[in-house]
Amino acid sequence: MRGVSKMRVYVAGGSGELGRRLVPRLLERGHQVTATVRTPGRADAVRAAGAEPVVVDGLDAAAVREAVDRAAPDVIVHQMTALSAKPDFKHFDRWFAVTNRLRTEGTRHLLAAAEAAGVGRFVAQSFTGWNNARTGGPVKTEQDPLDSEPAKWQRESSAAIRFVEQAVTTAPLDGIALRYGLFYGPGASQSMVEVIRKRQFPLVGDGGGVWSWIHLDDAAAATVAALERGRAGVYNIVDDEPAAVSEWLPYLAESVGAKRPMRVPAWVARLLAGTAMVQWCTQARGASNLKAKHDLDWQPVWSSWRDGFRHALIEQPPTAEYGRDR
């Protein structure tokens, strides 16, 4: 921790899946943290962790500006999402409707508040996965294009991701967009594990779509690294092993004691789950983490989903060494 400048950090979305992992790490690093929550009932947990909670609607421009002005942060971390509803891959944009607003309207409100308060750095959540271009090699870097022709029911979600990245990285401050892979770990895996145990997540077609995963704790560690020493731009935050669905899905089923996933033709899956899910399972491209590892001096503890699925899927990590500062 020697040499780290202590900062005032405003975490928008402090009670979300990643926010709950991020706030304690920031406090451990000596930073002063203000964390937003959507409901008063979540404020006590934030306060108990040692941060200052503030109840604010991320879509309320006036409230956001007032909260940021009061916190007077050096850095804003944008982790606002709203995905508590049951997954609906067939109507993806409807499922992501509020999150898309938080990535567009919410981002605009936070950036405006940042400019008014003289904030010097802004770190925002983005995503890498189904939105990568479905052409070329199986693993993409930050320089590779995003999908220019997303499935019909993912167009709004794709546009929202593009918006947050462009808005943040072109703003008049140090803007960083972190493209996280698929989250897993305690608090993020239970719904998928339940679906797999019920054999409701089949192997679609050849299962050739490549996915990149990241454990929540590794994502939080990368976010701290970006906040403290990242350069303006985009970073993929994923583990070291992008993998085809045909590889990771049976392994995950075995890891949780479930039967092997059923295989269904792509046309059947398209009728049941929609085009977006079929494309993700058969054509998706993974992501490289080399830039983040080099520029941020960051290394995921769970470098492979294989170990992560076996040992850190729905239980806490086995030792206190997990997530130590690097």
C-alpha positions as CSV (number, residue, x, y, z in Angstrom):
1,M,0.0,0.0,0.0
2,R,3.0,2.3,0.2
3,G,2.9,5.1,-2.3
4,V,-0.9,5.0,-2.9
5,S,-2.5,8.4,-2.7
6,K,-5.6,8.4,-0.6
7,M,-8.6,9.6,-2.5
8,R,-12.2,10.4,-1.9
9,V,-14.2,7.9,-4.0
10,Y,-17.8,8.1,-5.0
11,V,-19.2,4.6,-5.9
12,A,-22.5,4.8,-7.8
13,G,-24.0,1.5,-7.2
14,G,-22.3,0.6,-4.0
15,S,-24.8,-2.1,-3.0
16,G,-24.7,-4.1,-6.2
17,E,-23.0,-7.4,-6.8
18,L,-19.6,-5.8,-7.6
19,G,-20.1,-2.7,-5.4
20,R,-20.4,-4.9,-2.3
21,R,-16.9,-6.3,-3.2
22,L,-15.4,-3.0,-4.3
23,V,-16.3,-0.8,-1.3
24,P,-14.4,-2.9,1.3
25,R,-11.3,-3.0,-0.9
26,L,-11.3,0.7,-1.3
27,L,-11.5,1.2,2.4
28,E,-8.7,-1.3,3.0
29,R,-6.6,0.8,0.7
30,G,-7.2,3.9,2.8
31,H,-9.6,5.6,0.5
32,Q,-12.6,7.6,1.8
33,V,-15.7,6.1,0.2
34,T,-19.2,7.4,-0.4
35,A,-21.4,4.7,-1.8
36,T,-24.9,5.1,-3.3
37,V,-27.8,2.8,-2.6
38,R,-31.3,2.8,-4.1
39,T,-33.2,2.1,-1.0
40,P,-32.7,3.2,2.7
41,G,-32.7,-0.5,3.7
42,R,-29.3,-1.0,2.1
43,A,-27.7,1.9,3.8
44,D,-26.9,0.1,7.0
45,A,-24.7,-2.5,5.3
46,V,-22.7,0.2,3.6
47,R,-22.3,2.2,6.9
48,A,-21.2,-1.0,8.7
49,A,-18.5,-1.5,6.2
50,G,-17.1,1.9,7.0
51,A,-18.3,3.9,4.0
52,E,-20.8,6.8,3.9
53,P,-24.1,5.7,2.3
54,V,-26.3,8.0,0.3
55,V,-29.7,7.1,-1.0
56,V,-30.0,8.4,-4.5
57,D,-31.8,7.5,-7.8
58,G,-29.2,7.4,-10.5
59,L,-31.8,8.6,-13.0
60,D,-32.5,11.8,-11.0
61,A,-30.1,14.4,-12.4
62,A,-30.6,16.9,-9.6
63,A,-30.2,14.3,-6.9
64,V,-27.1,12.9,-8.5
65,R,-25.5,16.4,-8.8
66,E,-26.3,17.2,-5.1
67,A,-24.9,13.9,-3.9
68,V,-21.7,14.2,-5.9
69,D,-21.3,17.9,-4.9
70,R,-21.7,16.9,-1.2
71,A,-19.2,14.0,-1.4
72,A,-16.6,16.2,-3.3
73,P,-14.9,13.1,-4.7
74,D,-11.6,12.8,-6.5
75,V,-12.9,9.8,-8.4
76,I,-16.3,8.5,-9.5
77,V,-16.9,4.8,-10.0
78,H,-20.0,4.1,-12.0
79,Q,-21.3,0.6,-11.2
80,M,-25.0,1.2,-11.5
81,T,-27.1,-1.7,-12.9
82,A,-30.6,-3.1,-12.4
83,L,-30.8,-6.8,-13.2
84,S,-32.7,-8.2,-10.2
85,A,-35.6,-9.5,-12.5
86,K,-35.7,-13.0,-13.9
87,P,-33.4,-13.4,-17.0
88,D,-35.3,-13.0,-20.2
89,F,-32.9,-13.7,-23.1
90,K,-35.7,-13.8,-25.6
91,H,-36.5,-10.2,-24.9
92,F,-33.1,-9.0,-23.9
93,D,-33.6,-5.3,-24.3
94,R,-36.7,-5.4,-22.2
95,W,-34.8,-7.3,-19.4
96,F,-32.0,-4.7,-19.6
97,A,-34.3,-1.6,-20.0
98,V,-33.4,0.1,-16.7
99,T,-29.7,-0.9,-16.9
100,N,-29.6,0.6,-20.4
101,R,-31.1,3.9,-19.0
102,L,-28.5,3.9,-16.2
103,R,-25.8,3.4,-18.9
104,T,-27.1,6.3,-20.9
105,E,-29.0,8.8,-18.8
106,G,-27.3,7.8,-15.6
107,T,-23.9,8.2,-17.2
108,R,-24.8,11.6,-18.5
109,H,-25.9,12.7,-15.0
110,L,-22.8,11.4,-13.4
111,L,-20.5,13.1,-15.9
112,A,-22.3,16.4,-15.6
113,A,-22.0,16.2,-11.8
114,A,-18.3,15.2,-12.2
115,E,-17.6,18.3,-14.4
116,A,-19.5,20.6,-12.0
117,A,-17.5,19.2,-9.0
118,G,-14.1,19.2,-10.7
119,V,-13.7,15.4,-10.5
120,G,-10.5,14.3,-12.2
121,R,-11.1,10.6,-12.8
122,F,-14.1,8.5,-13.8
123,V,-14.3,4.7,-13.9
124,A,-17.3,3.0,-15.5
125,Q,-18.6,-0.5,-15.9
126,S,-18.9,-1.8,-19.4
127,F,-19.0,-5.4,-20.8
128,T,-17.3,-7.8,-23.1
129,G,-19.0,-10.9,-24.5
130,W,-22.0,-11.1,-26.8
131,N,-21.3,-7.6,-28.0
132,N,-17.9,-8.5,-29.5
133,A,-17.8,-8.7,-33.3
134,R,-18.7,-12.3,-34.3
135,T,-16.1,-12.5,-37.0
136,G,-12.4,-13.2,-37.1
137,G,-10.5,-14.9,-34.3
138,P,-12.0,-16.3,-31.1
139,V,-10.4,-13.8,-28.7
140,K,-10.7,-10.0,-29.0
141,T,-8.6,-7.1,-27.7
142,E,-9.7,-3.6,-26.8
143,Q,-8.7,-2.6,-30.3
144,D,-11.1,-5.0,-32.1
145,P,-14.5,-3.7,-33.2
146,L,-17.8,-4.4,-31.4
147,D,-20.6,-6.2,-33.1
148,S,-22.0,-3.9,-35.8
149,E,-25.1,-6.0,-36.3
150,P,-26.4,-7.3,-32.9
151,A,-29.5,-9.4,-32.7
152,K,-32.8,-7.4,-32.9
153,W,-33.5,-7.7,-29.2
154,Q,-30.0,-6.6,-28.2
155,R,-29.7,-3.4,-30.2
156,E,-30.7,-1.1,-27.4
157,S,-28.3,-2.8,-25.0
158,S,-25.5,-2.8,-27.5
159,A,-26.1,1.0,-28.1
160,A,-26.0,1.6,-24.3
161,I,-22.7,-0.1,-23.9
162,R,-21.2,1.9,-26.8
163,F,-22.6,5.1,-25.3
164,V,-21.1,4.6,-21.9
165,E,-17.7,3.8,-23.3
166,Q,-17.6,6.8,-25.7
167,A,-19.1,9.2,-23.2
168,V,-16.6,8.3,-20.5
169,T,-13.5,8.0,-22.6
170,T,-14.1,11.3,-24.4
171,A,-15.1,13.3,-21.4
172,P,-12.7,16.1,-20.2
173,L,-11.2,14.0,-17.4
174,D,-9.4,10.7,-17.1
175,G,-12.2,8.4,-18.3
176,I,-11.8,4.6,-18.0
177,A,-14.3,2.0,-19.2
178,L,-13.8,-1.5,-17.8
179,R,-15.2,-4.3,-20.0
180,Y,-16.0,-7.0,-17.4
181,G,-16.5,-10.5,-18.6
182,L,-19.3,-12.7,-17.2
183,F,-19.4,-12.3,-13.4
184,Y,-19.4,-15.4,-11.2
185,G,-18.9,-16.0,-7.5
186,P,-21.0,-15.8,-4.3
187,G,-24.0,-13.5,-5.1
188,A,-23.6,-13.8,-8.8
189,S,-23.8,-17.5,-9.6
190,Q,-26.8,-18.9,-7.7
191,S,-29.4,-18.3,-10.5
192,M,-27.2,-19.9,-13.2
193,V,-26.4,-22.8,-11.0
194,E,-30.1,-23.4,-10.3
195,V,-30.9,-23.3,-14.0
196,I,-28.1,-25.8,-14.8
197,R,-29.2,-28.1,-12.0
198,K,-32.7,-28.1,-13.6
199,R,-31.1,-28.8,-17.0
200,Q,-32.7,-25.6,-18.4
201,F,-29.4,-24.4,-19.9
202,P,-28.8,-26.7,-22.9
203,L,-25.8,-26.9,-25.1
204,V,-27.0,-25.1,-28.2
205,G,-25.8,-26.3,-31.6
206,D,-22.1,-26.9,-31.6
207,G,-21.6,-24.7,-28.5
208,G,-18.8,-22.9,-30.3
209,G,-19.5,-19.5,-28.8
210,V,-16.5,-18.3,-26.7
211,W,-17.2,-16.7,-23.3
212,S,-14.8,-14.9,-21.0
213,W,-15.5,-15.1,-17.2
214,I,-14.3,-13.1,-14.2
215,H,-14.7,-13.8,-10.5
216,L,-16.4,-10.9,-8.7
217,D,-13.4,-10.5,-6.3
218,D,-11.0,-10.3,-9.3
219,A,-13.2,-7.7,-10.9
220,A,-13.2,-5.6,-7.8
221,A,-9.4,-5.9,-7.5
222,A,-9.0,-4.8,-11.2
223,T,-11.4,-1.8,-10.5
224,V,-9.2,-0.6,-7.6
225,A,-6.1,-1.0,-9.8
226,A,-7.8,1.1,-12.6
227,L,-8.9,3.7,-10.1
228,E,-5.4,4.0,-8.7
229,R,-3.1,3.7,-11.7
230,G,-5.1,3.2,-14.9
231,R,-4.8,5.4,-18.0
232,A,-7.8,6.8,-19.8
233,G,-9.2,4.3,-22.2
234,V,-10.8,0.8,-22.3
235,Y,-9.7,-2.4,-20.5
236,N,-11.0,-6.0,-20.8
237,I,-11.3,-7.4,-17.3
238,V,-11.5,-11.1,-17.8
239,D,-9.6,-14.2,-16.7
240,D,-6.8,-15.9,-18.6
241,E,-8.9,-18.6,-20.3
242,P,-11.6,-17.7,-22.8
243,A,-13.6,-20.9,-23.5
244,A,-16.3,-22.3,-25.8
245,V,-19.7,-23.0,-24.3
246,S,-19.2,-26.7,-25.2
247,E,-16.2,-26.7,-22.8
248,W,-17.2,-24.6,-19.8
249,L,-20.9,-25.6,-19.6
250,P,-20.5,-29.4,-19.1
251,Y,-17.6,-28.6,-16.6
252,L,-19.8,-26.2,-14.6
253,A,-22.6,-28.8,-14.5
254,E,-20.2,-31.4,-13.2
255,S,-18.8,-29.0,-10.7
256,V,-22.2,-28.4,-9.1
257,G,-23.2,-32.1,-9.2
258,A,-25.7,-31.6,-12.1
259,K,-26.4,-33.9,-15.0
260,R,-24.7,-33.2,-18.3
261,P,-26.6,-30.4,-20.2
262,M,-28.9,-31.6,-23.0
263,R,-27.9,-30.7,-26.5
264,V,-30.5,-28.9,-28.7
265,P,-30.4,-27.7,-32.3
266,A,-29.9,-24.0,-32.8
267,W,-33.3,-23.7,-34.5
268,V,-35.1,-25.2,-31.5
269,A,-33.2,-22.9,-29.1
270,R,-34.0,-19.9,-31.3
271,L,-37.7,-20.6,-30.8
272,L,-37.4,-21.1,-27.0
273,A,-34.8,-18.5,-26.1
274,G,-34.5,-16.2,-29.0
275,T,-31.8,-15.3,-31.5
276,A,-29.6,-13.4,-29.1
277,M,-29.0,-16.4,-26.9
278,V,-28.3,-18.7,-29.9
279,Q,-25.8,-16.2,-31.3
280,W,-24.1,-16.0,-27.9
281,C,-23.8,-19.7,-27.5
282,T,-22.6,-20.4,-31.0
283,Q,-20.9,-17.4,-32.4
284,A,-19.6,-15.2,-29.5
285,R,-16.0,-14.2,-29.1
286,G,-14.0,-14.0,-25.9
287,A,-11.6,-11.3,-24.7
288,S,-7.9,-10.9,-23.9
289,N,-6.8,-9.4,-20.6
290,L,-3.2,-8.7,-21.6
291,K,-3.6,-4.9,-21.6
292,A,-5.2,-4.8,-18.1
293,K,-2.5,-7.1,-16.7
294,H,0.3,-5.0,-18.2
295,D,-1.0,-1.5,-17.6
296,L,-2.8,-2.0,-14.3
297,D,-0.2,-4.5,-12.8
298,W,-3.2,-6.7,-12.1
299,Q,-3.4,-10.5,-12.1
300,P,-6.7,-12.4,-11.5
301,V,-6.3,-14.8,-8.5
302,W,-8.8,-17.1,-10.2
303,S,-6.9,-17.1,-13.5
304,S,-9.1,-19.9,-14.9
305,W,-12.8,-20.4,-14.5
306,R,-11.9,-24.1,-14.0
307,D,-10.5,-23.5,-10.5
308,G,-13.0,-20.7,-9.9
309,F,-16.0,-22.9,-10.7
310,R,-14.6,-25.7,-8.5
311,H,-13.6,-23.7,-5.4
312,A,-15.2,-20.2,-5.5
313,L,-18.5,-20.4,-7.3
314,I,-21.0,-20.0,-4.5
315,E,-18.8,-20.2,-1.4
316,Q,-16.4,-17.7,0.0
317,P,-12.7,-18.1,-0.9
318,P,-10.8,-20.6,1.3
319,T,-8.0,-18.3,2.6
320,A,-7.4,-14.8,3.7
321,E,-4.8,-14.6,1.0
322,Y,-7.5,-14.3,-1.6
323,G,-7.7,-10.7,-2.9
324,R,-4.6,-9.5,-1.2
325,D,-3.2,-6.2,-2.5
326,R,-0.7,-6.6,-5.2
